[in-house]
Amino acid sequence: MLNRRRFLGACSSALLVGTAPGTLLAAASRAEEMPEGSVRMPGKQQFAALLGETIQLRDQSWKVVDLQLLELKDLSASKEVEAFSLVFSGPDRHKLPSGTYTAWHERTGKFSLFVHLRDERPNACSYAADFCLLDSRAVKTA
């Protein structure tokens, strides 16, 4: 049984390397641009400082898509909750399905971000990410 697993593992590895060497090399080089050190989720102020800048999103297959942060909409209704929505613009040639991606920017580091398609235009797609974050100072411990 162990020999069969080794054989299947070696075959799948050989197939993967043989069919997509350029993709793997490109993914490896882009991975170096996304450091493994992570920070906590950026808040509204951190995202506001990134307006107009590019954030890299990487999916589970190592594809990297650059999205430009276009807009931040404040949706907060109270001081205890920080609610806001981000609007991004990205290329139309690689439409991202709704899902959670690894996001990276040099000032924020790496974090997880759920984005969904908002609008499709001839040369670009618009994406949104919505946040509802409880202010840690509002949490009372017993």
C-alpha positions in Angstrom: 0.0 0.0 0.0 2.8 2.4 0.9 4.6 1.6 -2.4 1.4 2.4 -4.4 1.0 5.7 -2.6 4.7 6.6 -3.4 4.2 5.6 -7.0 1.0 7.7 -7.4 2.6 10.7 -5.6 5.6 10.5 -7.9 3.4 10.3 -11.0 1.2 13.2 -10.0 4.3 15.3 -9.2 5.9 14.4 -12.5 2.7 15.2 -14.4 2.3 18.6 -12.6 6.0 19.6 -13.3 5.9 18.3 -16.8 2.7 20.1 -17.9 3.2 23.5 -16.3 6.9 24.4 -15.6 6.4 28.0 -16.7 3.4 28.4 -14.4 5.3 26.9 -11.5 8.3 29.1 -12.0 6.1 32.2 -12.3 4.2 31.3 -9.2 7.4 30.7 -7.3 8.8 34.1 -8.3 5.6 35.9 -7.4 5.5 34.0 -4.0 8.7 35.6 -3.1 7.0 39.0 -3.5 4.4 37.9 -0.9 6.3 37.4 2.4 5.1 34.7 4.7 4.9 37.0 7.8 1.4 38.1 8.4 -0.3 40.9 10.4 -3.7 41.3 11.7 -6.5 42.4 9.4 -6.1 46.0 8.3 -8.9 48.3 9.5 -10.6 51.2 7.9 -7.8 53.7 8.5 -5.2 51.4 7.0 -7.3 50.7 3.9 -8.0 54.5 3.6 -4.2 55.0 3.3 -4.1 52.6 0.4 -6.7 54.2 -1.8 -5.4 54.3 -5.4 -2.8 51.6 -4.7 -2.5 48.0 -5.9 -3.2 45.0 -3.6 -2.1 41.6 -4.8 -4.6 38.7 -4.4 -3.4 35.1 -4.7 -5.8 32.2 -5.0 -5.1 28.6 -3.9 -3.7 27.7 -7.3 -1.0 30.4 -6.9 -2.4 32.8 -9.5 -1.8 36.4 -8.6 -4.1 39.1 -9.6 -3.5 42.8 -9.0 -6.5 44.9 -7.9 -6.5 48.6 -7.5 -8.3 50.0 -4.4 -10.7 52.6 -5.8 -13.1 53.4 -3.0 -13.8 53.0 0.7 -17.4 53.5 1.8 -18.0 54.0 5.5 -21.0 52.0 6.7 -20.5 52.4 10.5 -23.7 53.0 12.5 -22.0 53.0 16.0 -18.6 53.6 17.6 -18.4 50.0 18.7 -18.5 48.6 15.1 -16.3 49.5 12.2 -18.3 48.8 9.1 -17.1 49.6 5.6 -16.9 48.4 2.1 -14.0 48.4 -0.3 -14.3 48.7 -4.1 -11.5 47.4 -6.3 -10.8 47.4 -10.1 -9.1 44.5 -11.7 -8.4 43.1 -15.2 -11.3 41.5 -17.2 -9.0 38.8 -18.6 -8.9 36.9 -15.3 -12.3 37.2 -13.5 -12.1 36.2 -9.9 -14.9 34.0 -8.5 -16.3 35.1 -5.2 -14.1 33.7 -2.4 -11.4 34.2 0.1 -7.9 35.1 -1.2 -4.6 35.8 0.3 -4.1 39.5 -0.1 -0.8 41.3 0.2 0.5 44.9 0.2 3.9 46.1 1.3 2.5 48.3 4.1 -0.1 45.8 5.5 1.6 42.5 5.0 -0.4 39.4 4.3 -4.1 38.9 5.2 -7.2 37.0 4.1 -9.8 38.9 2.1 -13.2 37.8 0.8 -14.1 39.5 -2.4 -17.0 39.2 -4.8 -17.6 40.4 -8.3 -19.5 43.7 -8.3 -19.6 44.7 -11.9 -18.2 43.7 -15.3 -17.1 46.3 -17.9 -15.5 45.8 -21.3 -11.9 46.4 -20.0 -12.2 45.8 -16.3 -14.0 44.1 -13.5 -15.1 45.7 -10.3 -14.9 43.8 -7.0 -16.1 44.5 -3.4 -15.1 43.4 0.0 -17.4 44.2 3.0 -16.3 44.5 6.6 -18.0 44.6 10.0 -15.4 44.7 12.7 -16.1 44.9 16.4 -13.9 47.5 18.1 -11.8 45.6 20.6 -12.1 48.4 23.2 -15.9 47.8 23.1 -15.5 44.2 24.3 -16.0 43.9 28.0 -14.5 41.0 29.8 -16.2 39.3 32.8 
